[in-house]
Amino acid sequence: GDSVTQMEGPVTLSEEAFLTINCTYTATGYPSLFWYVQYPGEGLQLLLKATKADDKGSNKGFEATYRKETTSFHLEKGSVQVSDSAVYFCALIYMNRDDKIIFGKGTRLHILP
Amino acid sequence: DTEVTQTPKHLVMGMTNKKSLKCEQHMGHRAMYWYKQKAKKPPELMFVYSYEKLSINESVPSRFSPECPNSSLLNLHLHALQPEDSALYLCASSPGGYLNTGELFFGEGSRLTVL
């Protein structure tokens, strides 16, 4: 079946460091890929998405590129801030199908000032 | 208004109590969801209402009973819960029908503790 695998956390970085959170997927079809973020005490919110191969999603300085050849959707940011501390979930979705969203297990990110 | 509002934010109940969680959105979304999230885990889907009809029930125990009175409101009625049901309950909505665009708008959640 389809699945999403994320790097184990927590990830701890200093402010202004470069961030990569790895996400790989296994899919039987051609899904859309999403990154959701959950700040402490809040619900999830969409960070960025890509709907087809080679698409790049970007938002708030974060980027991720849908790589079909490596089945990956790694999240990157050039310079992290303390306010980026949160849990990041990679997700796979087949739009317009009666399938569930498949979330990765989440990666907790701590940014030190 | 781009919010999904959940009440209450915190709820403590005994195993014999009956309580309800409420969720409201005014974005005109036609699909609404209940998720359960345990600590350090991703959300798990419980129920989906699409166009006010229950379209997905993920084999949730009957002590959880969803209700969608209209397109803006979603309730989760709780009865005879177990301590292992303690979790963060998240409501979400999405434009169009179920997963039409893939984007979910989540509320902040109701943190439930069952004693």
Interface residues (C-beta under 8 A of the other chain):
Chain A: S32 F34 Y36 G41 E42 G43 L44 Q45 L46 K49 T51 F89 I93 Y94 M95 N96 R97 D98 D99 K100 I101 F103 G104 K105 G106 R108
Chain B: V4 K40 K41 P42 P43 L45 S55 I56 E58 L90 A92 Y98 L99 N100 T101 G102 E103 L104 F105 F106 G107 E108 G109
